[in-house]
Amino acid sequence: MNIYLLQIANGVGIGMLYFLLAVGLSIVFGLLRFVNFSHGAFFLLGAYLCFQVTDLGLGFWWSLLIAPLVVGLFAWIVERFVLRHVYALPHHFHILFTVGMALVIQEAVISTWGPLGNNVAPPDLLQGVVMWGGFVYPKYRLFVIGLTAVMALLLWWVLEGTRLGSIVRAGSESTEMVSLLGLNINRIFSLVFALGAATAGLAGALAAPIRGADPFMGVEALGIAFVVVVIGGLGSFWGALIGGILVGIVQSVMSTVWSEGAHLMIYVAMAAVMLLRPNGLLGRAGAA
């Protein structure tokens, strides 16, 4: 029983990382109706920036600040000067362009840091385990759960309790209405895109001590991000949270029950949700 409890706890920790990865993709789609196939590359950049910052001796804690800021700034520049000119094109151009951009980022990572993966050690404060009776859990994973929970609450407050959040929610219903109110919709697009990328960068930085940083982790991250948003519902914040935790628990528990099929089962879970609720658990009708 302790083994299954540990796997469920691990699943919650991984699922919260999946939430951070997927929520940006979901928010960007909700506002821009733009499916970003380069989103996994922002996760990849976050992991490598974490490695680079720690390798330079600045420490892991600085990487949690630097990685999302740098990834968010990079995404803002890309959206401002490149992607903005793609929005009006048909969707297959969106896919081709963002897939190409993801490949360019991946090759840039390989050219800079090499084709092999790199390990990132957790900070000394978070090494070791915490024990509750017979239950043992790594300190770092417990920290990840706590920090991602705080980030989830912060993002929820931004979207629900601030003027920017009101504009984003209104823009997801009608960008024309927001423009008629005299607001600069292009500036809002850039800010939201950068915020979505920054959350993916933070997820990558947090994931680096767990799984390391390797050049191909962005492809896997993109697939998982889409599974999460499809299960939760495109454009839904709470759907991304529930979907991320569900995917994390399924993957973690199945690694004990059927290790060879653990990754496969998250797609089975997605298919089951789509059969029962085609718009996702918390998706709106017609969201797609």
C-alpha positions, 0 to 999 in steps of 0.5 A: 500500500505504501508503494501505491501511496508513494506513486500517487504522491509522485503522480501529484508532483509530476502532474503539477509540473504538467499543469505548469507546462500545459496551462500556458498552452491552454491560455494562449489558445483561449485568447489567440486561438493559436495552437503553439507546437513550439511550446515544448521547446520553451520547456526545453529551454527552461531545463537547460537554463537551469543547468547553465545557471547552476553550472556557472555556480549561481545556484539552483534558486537563481535558476528558478528566477532566471529561467522563466524570465529569459524564456518569457523574454525570448517568447515575447520577442518571437511573438512580437516580431515573428508570430504576429505576422502568422496569426492571419494565415490558415491553421496549417501554417501555424503548425508548420511554422511553430514545428519549424521553430521548435526544431530550430530551438532544439538544434540550437540547444544541441549546438550549444550544450551538446547532444547528450543529456546533463544532470542537475542536482537539487540544492543541498536544502532539498536533498534527502527524504521526509518520513511520516511513519512508514511513508518516505518521500523525497524533499525535492518532490515535496518542494515541487508540489508546494511551489507549483501549488503556489504558482497555480494560486498566483496564476488563478489570481492573475486571471480572475482578480486582476485587470489583465485577467479580465481583459484576457477572459474578455479577449477569449470571448471576443478580441474585437470587443476588446479592441473596440474598448480602446485596448491594444490587443497586440500588446496583450497577445504578446504579454499572454504569450510570454506568460505562457512561455515563462510558465513552461520555462519554470516547469522545465527548470523544476523538472531538470533535477528530477529527469535532467536536461536533454535535447529531446525532452521538448518533444515529449513535453509537447505531447504531454501538454496536448494530452493535458489540455485535451483532457482538461478542455482547451482554454480552461485553467482548472481543466489544465490543473485537473488534467495535469494531476490526472495524467501524472497519477495515471503515468506514475501508478502505471509505472508500478503496475505496467511499467512498459505501458505507463506512457501509453496509458496517458493516451488511453486516458485521453481517448477515454475522456474524449469519448465521454466528453469531447470538449474535455472535462471542463471545456466549453462547447465549441471551444475547438 
